[in-house]
C-alpha cells in the first residue's frame, strides 16, 4: 500500500546499520559463557504443563500418554528410574500426582457416576472417575481436582456439593490428599490387588502402590486411605481397624516415591474406556516415563507426539509435565515449528543456529526462570510442537550446523528473532528498554519476500457509503471513472464478500456483499494484509480504552479523541504514544502491541478515521471530519461523489474514506518485536544467494559462530 498514509514512513528502514553500544545482554540477564553452554547442551528440559504463576501457567489435573511402541513408567532415583509399570504398544494410560482432590461421591450405578461427571465437567472442577473392585461388583468414585492447597480443595468441596447435588444420594464431598496407611507388601501386583479388593469390600479405600526395590525391580504394597492431613489419617486407621481388626496398618513414609495404580473409568463408566491411572506419590517424587520407540503422545497437548521421556512431578501444588530429550533433537521440532520446512536450506540453517543459541542461553543462565524446566513449549521460549513439526530439510539443517552457536566476547548470545522486521530490524530500546551489543537496527529489505504471491485487494466504496476490501480474483474493472478520476469496478460472482480488512477472516462478518452489476469506486489497491504489510481496525475509542486497561502505569483517558505517535526509535518503531495529549506510559515499548488491541508490530502509523488533515500542493492544510459533506479532496480541488462520509485523496490517486465519529486505523509493517533475526528477511536473503553465516552476521552484530 502507498506510503502516503504513513506520516513517518521516511524513517522506516532509512537508518542503515545502527549498532547498539551497550555492554549488558538483552533484558540485562547474566552473561553465559561458551564453556557453560557447551556443558549443558546434551539434554534439554521443556515444560509442557507447569504452574509458575505470572511467569508461565499451563495446567491440567491429568495427562494422558500413549506410544506406538511398548513403554513404561518408573520414579526417578539416584540409581536411575527402573520400570515399575509397563504398557503395551498403543496402550493408553493416565497420570496425575498425589495431592489435594475432592472425592465427590461413590456409587455402584454407572449412570449416576456418568451424570455427575457430565455436570462437573461443565465447571472449573474437572472430574475423574476411578473404578474400584470390591468382589461384589465395581464401585465408581467421582473425584475433582487436583487443587494447589487444602483451602482451595475445601472451597471446591462446597462447590461440587451444589453441582452434583442430584447424584449425591446423601453423600457429602470430602477432601482427600497424599497421606496413606500401608496394609503390607506382596510378591506380585496380582496378590496386592487381591488384598486391596478385600479391604475395598469392607468399605475402605485401598489400592496397589509400587515402589522401587533394592534389586532394581518393583515392590508391591497395599495402601489404605488418602487423607488430607494427619487427623484425617488417624480417622482412617480407626475406621479400618474397627472393620478389619486383624489388619496391620503402618503409616506410609511420605518422603518415599511410589506409583499408585488405579483404574480410570473415563467419562463412560462401565464401558471399555477404562485405563490404568498412575498417581505419582511421595514428597518431591518424579515419575519418569519412557518408550522403547523414544516417542510419547500427550493427548492434552493436542495429541502431539514428542521425542525423549516425560517427567511428572508436583510444582506449586499442581501437576508439572516436562519433556526431556536430546538438545539437537529438540531443535528438529523448534526449527520446523518456527519456519516452513520448504524454505531455502541456508535460511533453515540460520534459524537453527539462532534457535540453538537462544535455547543454550536459557539453559545456562542462572535466572532459572522456569524452575524445573529449561524452556517451555510456547513463544515465551520457542515454538515446540513435537515430531509433527519435523521434516527432512529441517533435520538436515540442524545436523549441518550441529553445536554451532553465536558468541560475542566469549558469551553465548540470547539470539531472539521474530517473524518479519518490516524492512528494518528493531533496536533494543524500541522493544524492552534494554539492549545488547549484538543488536541494533539494520536494513531488512528482504522482508518483502513475505508478499511474494500475495493477492492484491481493492479497497472499494459502495453506493450505500460502505467501504471494504474485495480480492482481485473477484473483481472486474469497468473502464469507467468518477469525476475525480477514481476507477469503478464490479464483481464476477454472486454474494461476493466485501471484507473489513484486506484478508479473509472466517470469524469476522463481511462489511457487505456485492453481486455482478453492482458498482463500486476504487479508493486504492493494496497487498493482502500479512506479516509484511498490514492494516488493523478501525478501533473505536471504547475498544482501545478497554484493551489499554491495566497496561499503563497511569490510567488512560476514559474517552480517546486523539491518538498519535509522538516519538519513534532508530528503526521507526513507536516508542511513545499520546492519547488526548497524555503519554501512555507502558512498561516497555513493545507492550504497545498488546495495549492497542493486539497489533502485529510497533512499526505503524495511526490514521484517525473521524478526521484527517490534508496537505495540499500549495502547502495549506484542510481539516476534514466525518461530518463534512461527501467529497473528494485533492491537490487540484474538490469533486463531488455519491455516498456517505468524506473521501480524502492524494496526488497519486489513492483515497481513503473518513467515517463519522472517532475511530483509529493502524497501518503498519512487520510481525513481532523485530529484534535480531527476521525470519522472512533470512528467507529473502537465502533466496538471493546469501549463506547462513552471512545472514546471521547481518542481523546480529559483532558476533562469531562457534561449534561447541
N, C-alpha and C positions, 0 to 999 in steps of 0.2 A: 504494500500500500504506500501511497505517496508520503514523503517526508514533511509535506506541508502541515500535517496535523500534529507534528511533533515539534513543539516550540523550542526544545533543547536538542533537537536531532543532530545539530552540528557537533555536539560534544561527544556523541557516541562513536566509539571506535576511532577517534581522531588523535588520541594521545600517543599512539605507538607504544613502545616498551617503556614502562614506568615501574622500576623495581622498588619495592618497599624496603627501606633500610632499617629494619627493626631486628633486634637481637633475639627476642623471645619467639617460641613456637606459636603456631596458631592456637588460639584460646589460651595461650600462655601456660601450656602444660609442660611438665618437666622434659628435659632432653632425653632422648632414647638413643643409646649408643649402638653402633653396628654390632658390637660384641654381644650386647644384651639381646638384641633382636635375633642374632644367629643361634643363641642357645634356646630360644623359645619357639622356633618355627617348625618343630616336628609335628606337634599336635595343636589343635585349636578347639576351644570350647564355645559353642554357640547356644545362647539362651533362646529357647522356643517359647516356654511358658515360665514367667518369673514375675514376682511382685516386689518391686523396689520403689513403690510409691510414685513420686513425680519423675523419677529417673527413667523408669520403664515399668509398665504394668500390662501384662497379658496373662490372664488367669483361667484355669479350668479346674474343677474338682477331680476329674478323672481323665486319664489319657487312654486311648485305645490303640494298641500296637498289633502289628502282624508282619509277616515276612514270607517271601516266596520260597525260602529255604527253612530248614529246621533252625530253631532259635531258643534262647534260654535266658533266665533271669537269676541273678545272684545278688549278693551285697558286697560292696567294696570293703576290703580288709587289707591289713599290712601284707598279707601273703598273696594278694590278688583278689579276684572275685569269682570263685568257683561256681559252676552252675548248680542252683538249688531247685529250680523248677524248669522243666523242659517242655517245649511246644513243637508241634509238627509243622511242616511246610503249609503255609496258607492258614494256619490256625490263628484265631484272633483271641486276644486277652486284654483285660482292662487293668489299669494300675492306678493306685492312689496312695496317699500317705496317712499314717496313723495319727490323726488329730481330732479336733472337735467336730462332731457331727450331731444331728438330731435324729433320733430314732422315732419316727412319726407313728408307726403302727406295725403290728404283726397280725397276719391273717392267713388262714388256710384257703381262703377264697381268692382265686386268681383274678377274678373280675374286680373285686374290691381293691386289690393292690393296683391293678391297671388303672382304675378310675382315679385313685389317689395320685398315682404317677402323673396322669394327664393334667390334673388340676395344678399340682405343684410345678410341673414343667412350664406352665404358663407364667410363673413368677420368677423372682430372682433366686429363690430357694430351690436349686436344681436337685432333682431326686435321683436315687439309685435304688434298685430292688435287689436285695440279696435273697437267695433261696437256701433254706436250711432243712436238712433231712432229719426227721425225728423218729424214724422207724415206722410210725403210724401214718406217715404222709409228709408232704412238703409244707413248710411254713414260709410265707413270703414276708420279708421285713423291708419296709419302706423307710429309707433314710433321706435326709437332705444334707447339703454341705459338701466340702468342709468349711469351717469358719476359723478366722485368724485368732480369736480369743474366746474365753469362756463367756464373757458378757455378750459377744456377738452371737454365740450359739444359744444363749438363754433368750435373747431377743427373737431369734429365728424360731425357737420352740413355741413362743407365743403366737407368732405369725402363722406357723403351719397348723396350729390347733384350729385356727379360723379357716384356713384354706381347705383343709381336708376334713372339716367337721362332719360331713356326711358319711365319711368312711371310718371314723374312729371307733364307733360302737362302744363308747365308754372308756376308751384308752386315752391316756394323756401323753403327748410327745415328751420325750426325755432327752437330755443332753448326754452324749457319750464321748469318750476320749481314749487316750492311749495307755491307761492303767489296766493291767491284766493279772490274773492268777494262773499258775500252771498246775495242771492235774496230772503231770508226769510226762516222761519221754517214752518213745516207742521205736521199734526197729524199722518200721516202714510207714509210709504215708497211709496205706490201707488200714493198718492196725490203729493208727492215730485217728483216722476218720471214723472207724467203728466206735471207738471210745467217746469221741465227741458226739456221735449220734445218741449214745445212751444219756449223756448229760443234757442234750437238747430235749430228749423225751421227758426228762424230769422238769422241764420248764426253764432251764437256764441257757444263756447264750454260750456256745462253745464252738471252737474252730481249730483247725490244724495250723500250726506255725512251724516253719522250718528255719533252723539256724545253721551257720557254718560249723562243721565238725572238725575235729583235730586231724582227721585223715584226708581232708580236702573235699569230703562229701557233705551231705546234709544230716542234721539231727532233728527228728520229728518230735513235736510236743503237742499236747492239747492245752489250749489257753481258754480260760473261762472269764467271761465278763469283759466289759470295755468301759470302765468308769472314767468320769471326767476329773476326779480328784481322789485323795486318799480316803475321805469319808465315804465316798461312793463305792470304793473298792471294798471297804470293810463291810458295807451293807451287802455287797455281792457275796462275800465269804460267808456271812451269816445265813443268807438265804439258801445258798447251795449246801452248806453243812447241815441245815435243817432237813433238807430233802434227801441228801446223799451223805449220811453221817460217816460212811466208810471212806469217803473221798479224802485224799491227801492233797491239800492245796498249799502252794507257796507263792509268794509274790514274785512276779517276773521282774528281773533287773532291767529297768528302763534304758540303761546305757548299752545293752547288748542288741546288736542289729539282728533283724529277723524278717522273714516274709510270711505274712498271714495269707493262707489260701482260702478264698471264699468262692461262692458261686454267684455270678451276676445274672439275674433273670432278664435283663434288658427292660424294654418298655412293654413287653408282652409276656408276662409270667405264664408258665405252663406250656409255652411254645418251645421250639428247638433253638431259640435265640440265646439260651444260657451259655455263658462262657466263664472261664476262670477269671477271678478278680483278685489280683495280688496287692496286698496292702503292705507298704514298706514301713516297718516299725523299728523303734529304737532312737534314742537321742542322737542327733547328728548322723543317723543312718543314711546310707546312699545305696539305692538299688541300682544295679548295673545290668543292662540288657544288651545282648549281642546276638548276631545272626551268623550262621555259617556262610551265608551269602553276602555278608557285610553290608546288608541293606535292610532298613526297617521303615515300615509305613506308619505314619501318625494320622489317624482319622481326623482328629481335632485340628490339624493343620491342613485342612482341605484335602486330606488323603494323600499328602505328599510323601515321597519316599526319600530317605536320607542315607548316605553312606555312614559307616562307623557305628558306634554304640550310643546308647541313651542312658543318661544318669538321672534318677528320680530321687529327689530329696525334699525337705521342707525348708522354706525360706520365708521368714516373717509370717509364719502360720499358714502358708499356702504351698501348694504343690509347685515344685520347680522342675522343669524338664530341660536338660542340657544335652545337646548333641556333641559328642567328642569324636573327632575324625582327623586324619592327616591334613596338615595345613594346605598342601598343594591341591588335594582333592576338594577341599573347601572352596578353593579358587575356581575349580571347574564350574561349580554352580553359581558362584558370585559373578564371574565374568559373563556367563551365559544369561544371568538374570538382569544384568545391568545394560547390556547392549545386544543387538541382534547377532546371532551366530553367522549370518550371511555377510556381515561387514568384512572389509578387507583385512587380510592377515595382520598387517602392521598396526592397524587400529586396535585389533584384539590383543596384540602383544602389549601395546601401550596401556590398555585398560588392565591387563594382567599385572604389570609392574606397579601401576598406581594402586590397584586393589591390594596387592601383596604388601606394599609399603604402608598403606593405611592400616591394614589389619595388624602388621608387625608392630606398628607404633602403639596401637591399643593394647596388644598383648603385653608389651614390655614396659609400658608406662606405669608409674607407681600409684596412679589415682584409683585403680581398682573400681572403676565406675560401675561395672555390672556384677560385682561381688563374686558369685560362684561361676560366672561366665567371663570369657574374654571379650566377646561381642554378642550382639543379638541379631535376629534374622530380619530386621526391618531396616528402613532407611536411616534409623538412628545410628546404625553401623553401616552395613551394606546389604543390598537385597540378596537374600539367600533362600531359594525355594527348592533346594534339593536336586536330585538327579534329573528331574524333568527339564531343568534349565541347561543341562549339559548337551554338548554337540561335539562331533569330531574336530571341527575347526577350532572350537574354544579349548578343548583339551590339548590340541596341538600348540596353540599359542601359549598356554600356561606352561606346558612341558618345555617349549623352546626357550622360555625365559626363566626356567626353574631357579628359585633362590634369588633372583635379581630384585634389588630394592633401590630406592632413591636415597642418597645420603647428602647431607650438607654439613661440612665441618665435622665429619665423622658421626653425625647423628642421623637416625632414620627420620625422613620427612613424613609428617602426617599428610599424606598426599590426597587431600579431599578433591572431589570432582563433582561436576554437575552435568545435566543433560545437554544444555545449549547456552553458550555465553552471550548469544545475541549480537555477535560482532565484535565484542571486546570483553575479555575476562575481567573479573572484579578485583579491586584492591581490597585487602583485608579490612580496612577501615570502613568500607562500604557494606560489610557483612556483619562482623561481630565486634567492632570497636577494638580489635586487636590485630596483630599481624605477625608475619614471619618473613625472613629474608628470602624464602623460596617462592613467595607470592607477590604478584604485582600485576598491574593492568598491561595486557598485551593485546595486539590486534588478533582477532579471531574471525577473519573474513570467511573462512571455510565453513562457518556455522550455517551459511545459507544452503549448504547441502541438504539440510532438512526440508527445504522447499522443493527439491527436485521431484518432479512427478505430482506435486500438489495441484489440486484443481483450482481454477480461478472462480471466484464468486462475484456476481453482480449485486451491488448494493442498489436497491430499487425503491422508488417512491410510487405507491399505488394511487389510483384516482381518489380513493377514500381517505387519503392522508397517511395511511400506514406505511412504514418503511421496514425493510428487512433485506435478507440476502437469498439469492437463488443461484444454485450451482450452474456452471457453464454448460453442462451437458443437458440441462433442461431449458435453456434459453434460446430464443430465436430473435435475432436483430431485425428490426423492421426497415431500417434505412431512412427513417424519418427522425426529426429532432424538434425540440421545443424552441421557442423564440430565443432562449438563452444559449442554444446550441447543445443541449443535453440530449443524448440518444434515447430512442424509445425501443422497447422490446416487448415480446410476448413469450409464452411458454409453449412447449411441444407436447405436453401430456396433461391429462385431466388431474385436478386436485394436486397440483404441484405445490409443495410446501414452500412458503416464504419463511426462512429461519430468522430468529432474532440476532444470531451471530453467524459469521461465515464458517460454520461447521455443523455437522449433523449431531444433534444431542437427542438421543432417544427418550430421555426423561424430561425434556423441555417441550412444552406446547409450541407449535409454529405460530409466528406472528399473524399469518394469514395464509390463504391458498389462492392460487391462480389457475385459470383454465385457458386453453388456446383461444385466442381472440381478445382476451383481456390485455390491456396495455399498461406498461409501467415506464417511468422515467429512470434512466440510469444515472445515479449520483456518482459512482466510481466503481472501479473493478479492483478487487483485492485477491491475494492468495488465501487459500484456506487457512484458517487460524490454527496454528500448530506450535511447535517448540521454538520456531524462529520468530515469526510474526504472529501477533495475537491481538484480539480485541476482547474485552470483558465489560459487562454492564449493558446499558446504563444502570447504576445503582442509585436508589433514592437516598435522601438524607436519612430516613428511618433505618434503612438497611445498613448503611455504613455506621450509624450510631450504635446499632446492635452488635455488629461484628467488632467494633473498637472497644466494646465494654471489657474491662479487665486487662486490656493490653497496653494501656498508657498509665504512667505513674500519677498523673493528674487527670481528673475526669475530662473527657472530650465534651465539646458543646452538645447540648440537648437537641439542637437543630443545626444542620450544616448548610450554610448558604454559599460559602466559598471554600474551595479546596484546591491548594496549589503546592507544587514542588518548589521550595524556596532555597534548597541547597542540594548540589549534586557532588558526587565523588569523582575521582580521576577517570573512571570509565563512563561517567554519565548517569550512574545509578542514583536514585533518590536517597539522600541521607537526612533530609529534613523536609517535613511537610507541615503546612499550617492549615488549620480549619478555622474559618472566620478570623484569621489573623493570629490564632493561638497555635503554638507549636505542639504537635502531637508527640509527646516525649516517650517513645517506645524504648525498651531496654537496649536494643541494638538495631541498626538499620534494616537488616534482613527481615526483621519482625513485621515490617510494613506489609509483607506478602500475606500473612495470615490476618493482620489487623484490618486489611482492606478487602475482606471477603475472599481470600484465597487466590491472590494474583500469582501468575506463573513466575514472575521475577520482579525486581525493583527497577528495571530499566524501562521506564514508562513515562508517558505524558498523561495528564488528566484533562479531558475535554468536557467542560460543563455543558450539558445539553439544554439547560434552561436559558442560557445566554452565552453570547460569544462576541469577542471584539474582533472586528475585521479591519485589517490594514490595507488601505487602497494604494494604487500605484503612485499617487502624489504624496504619500506619507501621512495622510489623515486617517483617523480611525472612526469607526462607526460601531456603536453598541447595539447589538441585535438581541432581542429577547423572544421567548416563545410566545409572547402575547402579541407580537407585531403582526402586521398583515402578512399574508403569504407572499413571498417574493424571493427572487434570486439576486444576491448582491455580488457584483463582480467589479473588477477594476475599471470597466468601461461604463458602469451604470447599473440600473435596476430594471429587471424584466419581470412581468407577472407570470405566474404559473398556477395551474389548478392544484388544489389540495390544501391541507391544513398545515399550520406551523410555519416555520421560516427555513428557507434553504440558503445556506452560505456556500458560495462557490469561489474558488481561487482562479488564478490566471491559467492553470493547467487543466481547466475544465473538470476538476474534481470537486464534488459538492458533498455537503453533509446537512441532514435535516436537524433543526433545533426544535426539540419538544417543548411544549408548555410545561412550566413548573421546573423546580430544581432537581437535577439528577446529574450523575457524573459517569462519563465513559472513560475507560482506561485503554490506551493504545500503547502497546509495547513490543519488546523483543526479548527473546531468551526464555529459558526454563530452568529454574533452580537458582541457587545462590550465586553461581557464576565464578566461584573461586577455584583456582587450579585448572586441571584438565577439563576442557569442554569435549564431551563425548562426540557430539556431532562435528565439532571442529577437527577432532582427531580423525574421524571418518573422512572428512573432506580433504585433509592433508594426506592421508593414505591414498585416497583416490588420485591425488596429484603426484604421487610417487615418493613421498617422504617416508623414511624409515621410522620405526617406533622410538628409537633413541632421539631422533630429531624432533619428533612430536613431543616427547616428554620434556626435552630441554627447552622447547618453546614455551610451554605452559608453566614449567617450574624453573625458576631462575637459580643460577649458581649451584647446580646440583651435579652429582656424579651418579652413575648407575653401577652398582657393585653387586657381584654374585656372592651371596653369603653361604 
